[in-house]
C-alpha cells in the first residue's frame, strides 16, 4: 500500500530541523507523496523551494521510490486581512510563472468564524466576509484560467462556498480540506465533483456527525490528510493529553486546541487506520482507492 498526505504544511518551522529524519520516516511508512499548500505571500517562495530542499535532504538515502513533495499556491482566509489586490496580482503572476511546478491553487476558502472575530481588528464581520469572498472569487477564477484544481478551507461557511463552486464549475475540481459537516453538505460537494479531506477529526469519538457522514459516503469521494503541524490527533489514538475547548460546534471544539503535541505527516497512517475501522471495505481496497482519488484530482 502507498499513501499520499493531501494537505500538510511541511514548510512550517516546526519541521525545519527534523525534516530529513521526518521524510525518511514517511518513506518507511509508505507515505510517498506530500502535497504542501501555501497560506500567504510570505511563504510562497518557501513552499516552492521545499521540493528541491527535500530532494537534497534525501540525497544520501537509498530508495527506489523517493518521497515526492508537491507545492500549491494560494492565500488562506486567515491571513488576508492586511492584503489587497496587489497581493492577488502577485499570486496570479507567480502561479502562471510556476505553472509546471505547482499542482493546485490553495489553500483558499472562506471562514465564517474569522469573520465574526473581525471586530477585534477594527473591521465589521460583514466587511471581513466580503474581503474573504473577493479573494476566494479571484483565486477560483485563477484556478479556472490555469486549469488547476483547488484546495479549499471551510469553517461555518458551506453555504457561502457552494455558490462560488457552482459559479465556476472548475474542470479539475479539488479537495474540501478537513471536511466536517453533514451528509447533505458532503453530497453537495461530491455532486460537484469534489473530494473530501479526511483528517484527524475522525480520531475524536465525539465527532459523531462527521464520522457517521464518512461511513455513508462513496469511497471514491475521499482523500487522506494530516494538516500537520495543525489539527493534532486525539488522545484516544495517540495516548497523549490534548486539552480542547468544550464550547462551540463540533468543528470549533476540534480546531481550538489549547495544548497539544505537534501533528506530523507520519500520523497519516493512524488516520488511515481509524478510517479503516469505520468503513466496510478492506484496508487494501481503501488504500488503493484513496490513491486513485488523489491521482484523479491532481495527476491526470
RARA-V631910 format. One record per residue. N is the residue number from 0. RES is the residue in one letter. OMEGA is omega in radians with two decimals (none if undefined). D_LAST is the distance of its C-alpha to the last C-alpha in Angstrom with 1 decimal. Layout:
BEGIN
n=N res=RES omega=OMEGA d_last=D_LAST
n=N res=RES omega=OMEGA d_last=D_LAST
END
This chain:
BEGIN
n=0 res=X omega=3.08 d_last=20.3
n=1 res=X omega=-3.07 d_last=17.9
n=2 res=X omega=3.06 d_last=17.3
n=3 res=X omega=2.98 d_last=15.4
n=4 res=X omega=-3.03 d_last=17.5
n=5 res=X omega=-3.14 d_last=15.4
n=6 res=X omega=-3.14 d_last=18.4
n=7 res=X omega=3.13 d_last=21.1
n=8 res=X omega=-3.03 d_last=23.4
n=9 res=X omega=3.12 d_last=23.8
n=10 res=X omega=-3.10 d_last=25.5
n=11 res=X omega=-3.12 d_last=28.4
n=12 res=X omega=3.14 d_last=31.8
n=13 res=X omega=-3.08 d_last=32.2
n=14 res=X omega=-2.96 d_last=30.0
n=15 res=X omega=-3.08 d_last=31.2
n=16 res=X omega=-3.06 d_last=33.9
n=17 res=X omega=-3.00 d_last=32.3
n=18 res=X omega=-3.13 d_last=28.9
n=19 res=X omega=-3.13 d_last=29.3
n=20 res=X omega=-3.13 d_last=30.8
n=21 res=X omega=3.14 d_last=28.3
n=22 res=X omega=3.08 d_last=25.2
n=23 res=X omega=3.10 d_last=27.2
n=24 res=X omega=3.09 d_last=27.8
n=25 res=X omega=3.13 d_last=24.2
n=26 res=X omega=3.14 d_last=23.5
n=27 res=X omega=-3.13 d_last=26.4
n=28 res=X omega=3.12 d_last=25.0
n=29 res=X omega=2.98 d_last=21.6
n=30 res=X omega=-2.95 d_last=19.9
n=31 res=X omega=3.12 d_last=17.5
n=32 res=X omega=3.06 d_last=15.4
n=33 res=X omega=3.12 d_last=16.9
n=34 res=X omega=-2.99 d_last=15.4
n=35 res=X omega=3.08 d_last=18.3
n=36 res=X omega=3.01 d_last=18.9
n=37 res=X omega=-3.11 d_last=21.9
n=38 res=X omega=-3.07 d_last=24.7
n=39 res=X omega=3.13 d_last=26.9
n=40 res=X omega=-3.11 d_last=27.7
n=41 res=X omega=-3.11 d_last=29.8
n=42 res=X omega=3.09 d_last=26.9
n=43 res=X omega=-3.08 d_last=24.3
n=44 res=X omega=-3.14 d_last=25.4
n=45 res=X omega=3.13 d_last=25.8
n=46 res=X omega=3.13 d_last=22.3
n=47 res=X omega=-3.12 d_last=21.0
n=48 res=X omega=-3.01 d_last=23.5
n=49 res=X omega=-3.11 d_last=22.8
n=50 res=X omega=3.12 d_last=20.1
n=51 res=X omega=3.12 d_last=22.7
n=52 res=X omega=-3.11 d_last=25.5
n=53 res=X omega=3.08 d_last=23.8
n=54 res=X omega=3.13 d_last=23.3
n=55 res=X omega=-3.13 d_last=26.9
n=56 res=X omega=-3.11 d_last=28.1
n=57 res=X omega=-3.03 d_last=26.6
n=58 res=X omega=-3.13 d_last=28.0
n=59 res=X omega=-3.14 d_last=30.9
n=60 res=X omega=3.14 d_last=29.0
n=61 res=X omega=3.13 d_last=28.3
n=62 res=X omega=-3.10 d_last=25.1
n=63 res=X omega=3.14 d_last=22.9
n=64 res=X omega=-3.05 d_last=19.8
n=65 res=X omega=3.14 d_last=20.4
n=66 res=X omega=-3.12 d_last=19.1
n=67 res=X omega=-3.14 d_last=16.4
n=68 res=X omega=-3.09 d_last=16.9
n=69 res=X omega=-3.13 d_last=14.4
n=70 res=X omega=3.03 d_last=16.4
n=71 res=X omega=3.13 d_last=16.1
n=72 res=X omega=3.11 d_last=18.9
n=73 res=X omega=3.14 d_last=20.8
n=74 res=X omega=-3.10 d_last=24.3
n=75 res=X omega=-3.11 d_last=25.3
n=76 res=X omega=3.11 d_last=28.0
n=77 res=X omega=-2.92 d_last=30.5
n=78 res=X omega=-3.07 d_last=30.8
n=79 res=X omega=-3.06 d_last=31.2
n=80 res=X omega=-3.10 d_last=34.8
n=81 res=X omega=-3.08 d_last=36.1
n=82 res=X omega=-3.14 d_last=33.3
n=83 res=X omega=-3.06 d_last=33.4
n=84 res=X omega=3.11 d_last=31.6
n=85 res=X omega=3.10 d_last=32.0
n=86 res=X omega=3.06 d_last=29.7
n=87 res=X omega=3.10 d_last=27.0
n=88 res=X omega=3.07 d_last=27.5
n=89 res=X omega=3.10 d_last=27.1
n=90 res=X omega=-3.11 d_last=23.8
n=91 res=X omega=-3.13 d_last=22.6
n=92 res=X omega=-3.11 d_last=23.8
n=93 res=X omega=3.08 d_last=22.3
n=94 res=X omega=3.13 d_last=18.8
n=95 res=X omega=-3.14 d_last=19.1
n=96 res=X omega=-3.05 d_last=20.6
n=97 res=X omega=-3.02 d_last=18.1
n=98 res=X omega=-3.12 d_last=14.9
n=99 res=X omega=-3.13 d_last=13.6
n=100 res=X omega=-3.07 d_last=14.7
n=101 res=X omega=3.14 d_last=13.7
n=102 res=X omega=-3.14 d_last=10.6
n=103 res=X omega=2.93 d_last=12.4
n=104 res=X omega=-3.08 d_last=15.8
n=105 res=X omega=0.30 d_last=18.0
n=106 res=X omega=-3.12 d_last=20.3
n=107 res=X omega=3.08 d_last=21.6
n=108 res=X omega=3.12 d_last=23.6
n=109 res=X omega=-3.11 d_last=27.1
n=110 res=X omega=-3.11 d_last=29.8
n=111 res=X omega=-3.13 d_last=32.9
n=112 res=X omega=3.11 d_last=34.8
n=113 res=X omega=3.11 d_last=34.6
n=114 res=X omega=-3.13 d_last=35.8
n=115 res=X omega=-3.13 d_last=38.8
n=116 res=X omega=-3.04 d_last=39.7
n=117 res=X omega=-3.13 d_last=39.7
n=118 res=X omega=3.11 d_last=43.5
n=119 res=X omega=-3.11 d_last=43.9
n=120 res=X omega=3.07 d_last=42.7
n=121 res=X omega=-3.12 d_last=44.8
n=122 res=X omega=3.10 d_last=42.2
n=123 res=X omega=3.08 d_last=42.2
n=124 res=X omega=-3.14 d_last=39.4
n=125 res=X omega=3.12 d_last=38.9
n=126 res=X omega=3.14 d_last=38.5
n=127 res=X omega=-3.14 d_last=36.1
n=128 res=X omega=3.11 d_last=33.9
n=129 res=X omega=3.11 d_last=34.0
n=130 res=X omega=3.10 d_last=33.0
n=131 res=X omega=-3.11 d_last=30.0
n=132 res=X omega=3.10 d_last=29.0
n=133 res=X omega=3.13 d_last=29.3
n=134 res=X omega=3.14 d_last=27.0
n=135 res=X omega=3.14 d_last=24.4
n=136 res=X omega=-3.13 d_last=24.6
n=137 res=X omega=-3.06 d_last=24.2
n=138 res=X omega=3.03 d_last=21.2
n=139 res=X omega=3.10 d_last=19.4
n=140 res=X omega=3.09 d_last=20.3
n=141 res=X omega=3.12 d_last=19.1
n=142 res=X omega=3.13 d_last=15.6
n=143 res=X omega=-3.13 d_last=15.8
n=144 res=X omega=-3.09 d_last=17.2
n=145 res=X omega=3.14 d_last=14.6
n=146 res=X omega=3.13 d_last=11.6
n=147 res=X omega=3.00 d_last=10.9
n=148 res=X omega=-3.13 d_last=10.9
n=149 res=X omega=3.02 d_last=14.3
n=150 res=X omega=-2.91 d_last=16.3
n=151 res=X omega=3.02 d_last=19.5
n=152 res=X omega=3.07 d_last=22.9
n=153 res=X omega=2.92 d_last=25.4
n=154 res=X omega=-3.08 d_last=29.1
n=155 res=X omega=-3.00 d_last=31.5
n=156 res=X omega=3.14 d_last=29.3
n=157 res=X omega=-3.09 d_last=27.2
n=158 res=X omega=3.13 d_last=29.4
n=159 res=X omega=-3.12 d_last=28.8
n=160 res=X omega=-3.02 d_last=25.0
n=161 res=X omega=3.14 d_last=24.4
n=162 res=X omega=3.12 d_last=25.9
n=163 res=X omega=3.13 d_last=23.8
n=164 res=X omega=3.09 d_last=20.5
n=165 res=X omega=3.14 d_last=22.1
n=166 res=X omega=-3.01 d_last=23.2
n=167 res=X omega=3.09 d_last=19.9
n=168 res=X omega=-3.09 d_last=17.6
n=169 res=X omega=3.13 d_last=14.4
n=170 res=X omega=-3.07 d_last=11.6
n=171 res=X omega=3.11 d_last=9.0
n=172 res=X omega=-3.10 d_last=11.8
n=173 res=X omega=-3.07 d_last=12.3
n=174 res=X omega=2.98 d_last=14.8
n=175 res=X omega=-2.98 d_last=18.6
n=176 res=X omega=3.06 d_last=19.9
n=177 res=X omega=-3.04 d_last=22.8
n=178 res=X omega=3.04 d_last=23.2
n=179 res=X omega=-3.10 d_last=26.9
n=180 res=X omega=-3.06 d_last=28.3
n=181 res=X omega=3.08 d_last=29.3
n=182 res=X omega=-3.13 d_last=27.7
n=183 res=X omega=3.11 d_last=28.1
n=184 res=X omega=3.12 d_last=26.4
n=185 res=X omega=-3.10 d_last=23.5
n=186 res=X omega=3.06 d_last=23.1
n=187 res=X omega=3.09 d_last=23.3
n=188 res=X omega=-3.11 d_last=20.0
n=189 res=X omega=3.12 d_last=18.4
n=190 res=X omega=3.08 d_last=19.6
n=191 res=X omega=3.09 d_last=17.8
n=192 res=X omega=-3.11 d_last=14.4
n=193 res=X omega=2.99 d_last=14.7
n=194 res=X omega=-3.13 d_last=14.7
n=195 res=X omega=3.13 d_last=18.0
n=196 res=X omega=3.14 d_last=18.7
n=197 res=X omega=-3.10 d_last=21.3
n=198 res=X omega=-2.99 d_last=23.7
n=199 res=X omega=3.14 d_last=27.3
n=200 res=X omega=-3.07 d_last=28.6
n=201 res=X omega=3.10 d_last=28.6
n=202 res=X omega=3.10 d_last=30.9
n=203 res=X omega=-3.09 d_last=33.7
n=204 res=X omega=-3.13 d_last=35.6
n=205 res=X omega=3.14 d_last=36.8
n=206 res=X omega=-2.99 d_last=33.3
n=207 res=X omega=-3.10 d_last=34.1
n=208 res=X omega=-3.13 d_last=32.5
n=209 res=X omega=3.13 d_last=29.0
n=210 res=X omega=3.13 d_last=29.5
n=211 res=X omega=3.08 d_last=30.7
n=212 res=X omega=-3.09 d_last=27.8
n=213 res=X omega=3.06 d_last=25.2
n=214 res=X omega=-2.99 d_last=27.2
n=215 res=X omega=-3.03 d_last=26.7
n=216 res=X omega=3.05 d_last=23.1
n=217 res=X omega=-3.14 d_last=20.5
n=218 res=X omega=-3.14 d_last=18.9
n=219 res=X omega=-3.07 d_last=15.5
n=220 res=X omega=-2.99 d_last=16.1
n=221 res=X omega=3.06 d_last=16.8
n=222 res=X omega=3.13 d_last=15.7
n=223 res=X omega=3.08 d_last=18.2
n=224 res=X omega=3.05 d_last=19.7
n=225 res=X omega=-3.00 d_last=23.0
n=226 res=X omega=-3.13 d_last=23.5
n=227 res=X omega=0.12 d_last=25.8
n=228 res=X omega=3.11 d_last=28.4
n=229 res=X omega=3.05 d_last=28.9
n=230 res=X omega=3.13 d_last=29.2
n=231 res=X omega=3.09 d_last=31.1
n=232 res=X omega=-3.11 d_last=31.3
n=233 res=X omega=3.07 d_last=34.4
n=234 res=X omega=-3.14 d_last=37.6
n=235 res=X omega=-3.11 d_last=37.3
n=236 res=X omega=-3.05 d_last=34.5
n=237 res=X omega=-3.06 d_last=35.4
n=238 res=X omega=3.14 d_last=39.2
n=239 res=X omega=-3.08 d_last=39.5
n=240 res=X omega=3.08 d_last=41.3
n=241 res=X omega=3.14 d_last=39.2
n=242 res=X omega=-3.11 d_last=41.3
n=243 res=X omega=3.06 d_last=39.8
n=244 res=X omega=-3.09 d_last=41.1
n=245 res=X omega=3.13 d_last=42.3
n=246 res=X omega=3.08 d_last=42.4
n=247 res=X omega=-3.11 d_last=39.9
n=248 res=X omega=3.12 d_last=36.9
n=249 res=X omega=-3.10 d_last=34.9
n=250 res=X omega=3.13 d_last=32.2
n=251 res=X omega=3.12 d_last=34.8
n=252 res=X omega=-3.08 d_last=36.6
n=253 res=X omega=-3.07 d_last=33.5
n=254 res=X omega=-3.13 d_last=32.6
n=255 res=X omega=-3.13 d_last=36.2
n=256 res=X omega=-3.12 d_last=36.8
n=257 res=X omega=-3.13 d_last=40.2
n=258 res=X omega=-3.04 d_last=40.2
n=259 res=X omega=3.02 d_last=37.5
n=260 res=X omega=3.11 d_last=36.1
n=261 res=X omega=3.05 d_last=33.1
n=262 res=X omega=-3.07 d_last=29.8
n=263 res=X omega=3.11 d_last=27.6
n=264 res=X omega=3.11 d_last=24.1
n=265 res=X omega=3.11 d_last=25.9
n=266 res=X omega=3.10 d_last=26.8
n=267 res=X omega=-3.12 d_last=23.3
n=268 res=X omega=3.10 d_last=24.8
n=269 res=X omega=3.10 d_last=27.7
n=270 res=X omega=3.09 d_last=25.6
n=271 res=X omega=-3.14 d_last=23.7
n=272 res=X omega=3.10 d_last=27.1
n=273 res=X omega=3.11 d_last=28.4
n=274 res=X omega=-3.13 d_last=25.5
n=275 res=X omega=3.14 d_last=26.2
n=276 res=X omega=-3.09 d_last=29.8
n=277 res=X omega=3.11 d_last=29.0
n=278 res=X omega=-3.12 d_last=26.5
n=279 res=X omega=-3.08 d_last=27.8
n=280 res=X omega=3.06 d_last=25.2
n=281 res=X omega=3.13 d_last=25.7
n=282 res=X omega=-3.13 d_last=24.4
n=283 res=X omega=3.14 d_last=22.4
n=284 res=X omega=3.12 d_last=20.7
n=285 res=X omega=-3.11 d_last=20.1
n=286 res=X omega=-3.12 d_last=18.6
n=287 res=X omega=-3.12 d_last=16.3
n=288 res=X omega=3.12 d_last=15.1
n=289 res=X omega=3.11 d_last=14.7
n=290 res=X omega=3.08 d_last=12.4
n=291 res=X omega=3.13 d_last=10.3
n=292 res=X omega=3.11 d_last=10.4
n=293 res=X omega=3.12 d_last=9.4
n=294 res=X omega=-3.10 d_last=6.3
n=295 res=X omega=-3.11 d_last=5.6
n=296 res=X omega=-2.93 d_last=6.9
n=297 res=X omega=-2.93 d_last=6.2
n=298 res=X omega=3.04 d_last=3.8
n=299 res=X omega=none d_last=0.0
END
